[in-house]
Amino acid sequence: MLSYPATIPLSSRTLNHLAERIRGHRKQRRSRWRRLEPGWQALLALAHLRNGDTYTRLAAGFEIGVATAWRYVQEAIALLSSVADGLATAMERIRRLAYAILDGTLIPIDRVADQRPYYSGKHKHHGVNVQVIADAAGRLVWASPALPGSVHDLTAARTHGIIEVLSRADVMTFADKGYQGVHGSVRTPFKRRRFRPKLSRRQKAVNRAHAKIRARGERAIATLKTWKILNKLRCCPRRATPIVQAILVLHHVEANRYAR
């Protein structure tokens, strides 16, 4: 088998953060000898999440079994997701923003036995729906647990209580046409409907200004998907939520923002 050197576009701060969590977990459990030291296990998990390396490739590179590689990655994901912020905690920061941007994204998955709930008619493939909240600069602030891909963005936002919490906190929030019908502090663009006159010049100007603001939210989604594991999840869809939460924690550590 051939091998080659590779890099992970992350700082040592992120590696050390995860390694310390693994080290503390082993100490708490009084874990015995392991094939990999905490630092190497952290590197293994980051290679999987950031570069999207498969377990087979990781096992060959770290000279361990495939089952061991899977177990080490899942342990790291569980440790990170356990400290991920919920919406209530994130709102302590969100309510201090000038305004927020709400958007949804579909994370592709492999086809599963129960396909219908995960098939998105909008995107024409299977996936899970994740709601993302960004700040005025387009930086990722929070990402929701994953729901089946067939769930509409507005339904997903209501299911997670995002609309209610943002409105109660009176946070001005910009969202796209998929969130039409919401009330409170969430603002959506004007939408031309069937059998109705065309949009006025003022409404078109408002929509252009709204689009410029909302486009910054795409940066947060792009930031989330720089973690190659999210290009296509090849695991049980129920594992999507802890993976997204683990990535959110690592992203904040890497950006040196909101780290816990």
C-alpha positions in Angstrom: 0.0 0.0 0.0 1.3 3.5 -0.9 1.3 6.3 1.6 1.9 10.1 1.3 2.1 13.0 3.8 -0.9 15.2 4.2 -1.9 18.4 6.0 -4.9 19.5 8.1 -5.7 23.2 7.7 -6.2 23.7 11.4 -4.1 25.4 14.1 -2.3 23.6 17.0 -4.7 25.3 19.3 -7.6 23.1 18.0 -5.4 20.0 18.3 -4.4 20.8 21.8 -7.9 21.6 22.9 -9.2 18.2 21.7 -6.2 16.4 23.0 -6.8 17.9 26.5 -10.4 16.7 26.4 -9.4 13.2 25.5 -6.7 13.2 28.1 -9.1 14.3 30.8 -11.7 11.7 29.7 -9.1 8.9 29.9 -8.0 10.1 33.3 -11.6 10.2 34.6 -12.3 6.7 33.3 -8.9 5.5 34.5 -8.4 4.1 31.0 -5.6 1.6 30.5 -3.1 1.5 27.7 -4.3 2.7 24.3 -2.8 2.2 20.9 -2.6 6.0 20.4 -1.7 8.8 22.7 -4.3 11.6 23.2 -2.5 13.9 20.8 -2.5 11.2 18.1 -6.2 10.4 18.7 -7.0 14.0 18.4 -5.1 14.2 15.1 -7.0 11.1 13.9 -10.4 12.7 14.6 -9.5 16.0 13.0 -8.2 14.3 9.9 -11.6 12.5 9.6 -13.7 15.6 10.3 -11.7 18.3 8.5 -10.2 16.3 5.6 -13.0 13.7 5.3 -10.5 10.8 5.4 -12.2 7.4 5.6 -11.7 5.0 8.5 -9.8 2.6 6.2 -7.3 5.4 5.2 -6.9 6.5 8.8 -6.3 3.0 10.0 -3.6 2.6 7.4 -2.0 5.9 8.1 -2.0 5.5 11.9 -1.2 1.8 11.8 -4.3 0.7 13.8 -7.3 -1.4 13.0 -10.4 0.1 11.2 -12.6 -0.7 14.2 -10.1 1.1 16.5 -10.1 4.1 14.2 -13.9 4.2 14.2 -14.0 3.9 18.0 -11.4 6.7 18.5 -13.2 9.1 16.2 -16.6 8.4 17.7 -15.2 8.9 21.2 -13.8 12.3 20.2 -17.1 13.4 18.5 -19.0 12.4 21.7 -16.6 14.4 23.9 -17.0 17.5 21.7 -20.7 17.3 21.1 -21.3 17.0 24.9 -20.1 20.6 25.4 -21.8 22.1 22.3 -24.0 25.1 23.1 -27.7 24.8 22.9 -29.9 27.5 21.5 -30.6 29.0 24.9 -26.9 29.4 25.6 -26.2 30.7 22.1 -28.9 33.3 22.5 -26.9 35.0 25.3 -24.5 36.0 22.4 -27.0 36.4 19.6 -29.1 39.0 21.5 -26.1 41.2 21.6 -25.6 41.2 17.8 -26.6 44.1 15.6 -28.7 41.6 13.7 -28.7 37.9 12.9 -29.0 36.0 9.7 -30.9 32.7 9.6 -30.5 30.2 6.8 -30.9 26.5 6.3 -28.6 24.0 4.5 -28.9 20.4 3.3 -26.0 18.1 4.2 -26.0 15.1 1.7 -26.1 11.6 3.0 -26.0 8.1 1.6 -29.3 6.5 0.7 -30.8 4.7 3.7 -33.4 2.0 4.2 -36.1 4.5 5.1 -35.5 6.9 2.3 -38.6 9.1 2.1 -38.1 11.3 5.2 -34.5 12.2 4.1 -35.3 13.0 0.4 -35.3 16.7 -0.3 -37.6 17.6 -3.2 -35.9 21.0 -3.4 -32.3 19.6 -3.8 -33.3 16.3 -5.5 -31.2 14.1 -3.2 -31.1 12.7 0.3 -29.8 14.7 3.2 -30.4 16.2 6.6 -31.6 19.8 7.3 -29.4 22.0 9.5 -30.4 25.6 10.5 -27.6 28.1 10.8 -27.4 31.4 12.5 -24.7 33.9 11.5 -23.7 37.4 12.7 -23.6 40.6 10.7 -20.2 39.7 9.4 -21.3 36.3 8.2 -19.5 34.4 10.9 -21.0 31.1 12.2 -22.6 31.6 15.6 -24.8 28.5 16.0 -26.0 25.4 14.1 -29.0 23.4 14.9 -29.5 19.6 15.4 -30.1 17.8 12.1 -33.6 17.0 10.9 -34.6 14.8 7.9 -34.0 16.5 4.5 -37.7 16.5 3.6 -38.4 19.0 6.4 -38.9 22.6 5.1 -36.7 25.3 6.5 -39.5 27.2 8.2 -40.8 24.0 9.8 -37.3 23.1 11.0 -36.8 26.6 12.5 -40.1 26.3 14.3 -39.3 22.8 15.5 -36.1 24.0 17.1 -37.9 27.0 18.5 -35.6 29.4 16.7 -38.3 31.8 15.4 -39.9 32.0 18.9 -36.7 32.6 20.7 -35.4 35.2 18.2 -38.7 37.1 18.3 -38.9 37.0 22.1 -35.4 38.4 22.4 -36.4 41.0 19.7 -33.3 40.2 17.6 -33.6 41.6 14.1 -33.1 38.6 11.8 -32.9 38.3 8.1 -34.0 35.2 6.3 -34.8 34.1 2.7 -38.2 33.5 1.1 -38.3 30.0 2.5 -39.3 31.6 5.8 -42.3 33.5 4.5 -45.1 33.7 6.9 -43.1 34.2 10.1 -43.9 37.1 12.4 -42.0 38.9 15.1 -38.5 40.1 14.5 -37.7 37.9 11.5 -37.6 39.8 8.1 -38.1 38.1 4.8 -38.1 39.6 1.3 -41.2 40.6 -0.6 -42.5 37.7 -2.8 -44.5 38.0 -5.9 -47.5 35.7 -5.8 -49.7 34.3 -8.5 -52.5 36.6 -9.8 -51.0 39.5 -8.0 -49.3 42.6 -9.5 -45.6 42.8 -10.0 -43.4 44.1 -7.2 -43.2 47.9 -6.9 -39.9 49.7 -7.4 -39.7 50.2 -3.6 -40.3 46.5 -2.9 -37.6 45.6 -5.4 -35.1 48.0 -3.8 -35.9 46.5 -0.4 -35.3 43.0 -1.8 -31.9 44.0 -3.2 -30.8 45.4 0.1 -32.2 42.4 1.9 -30.3 40.0 -0.4 -27.0 41.8 0.2 -27.3 41.3 3.9 -28.6 37.8 3.7 -25.7 36.8 1.3 -23.3 37.1 4.2 -25.1 34.2 5.9 -23.9 32.0 3.0 -20.4 32.5 4.4 -21.4 30.8 7.6 -22.7 27.8 5.7 -19.6 27.7 3.5 -17.5 27.8 6.7 -19.4 24.9 8.1 -18.8 22.9 4.9 -15.1 23.5 4.9 -15.2 20.4 7.2 -15.1 17.8 4.4 -16.9 15.2 6.4 -20.1 17.3 5.6 -19.6 17.0 1.9 -21.5 13.7 2.2 -22.2 11.8 5.4 -21.7 8.1 5.0 -23.1 7.0 8.3 -26.4 6.7 10.1 -28.4 10.0 9.7 -28.9 10.0 13.5 -25.1 10.6 13.9 -25.4 13.8 11.9 -26.3 15.9 14.9 -23.3 15.0 17.1 -21.0 15.5 14.1 -22.4 19.0 13.4 -22.2 19.9 17.1 -18.6 18.6 17.4 -17.6 20.7 14.3 -19.3 23.8 15.8 -17.2 23.4 19.0 -14.0 22.9 17.0 -14.8 25.9 14.7 -15.2 28.2 17.7 -11.9 26.9 19.1 -10.2 27.5 15.8 -11.6 31.0 15.4 -10.9 31.6 19.1 -14.5 32.6 19.7 -17.0 31.2 22.2 -14.6 28.4 23.0 -15.5 26.3 26.1 
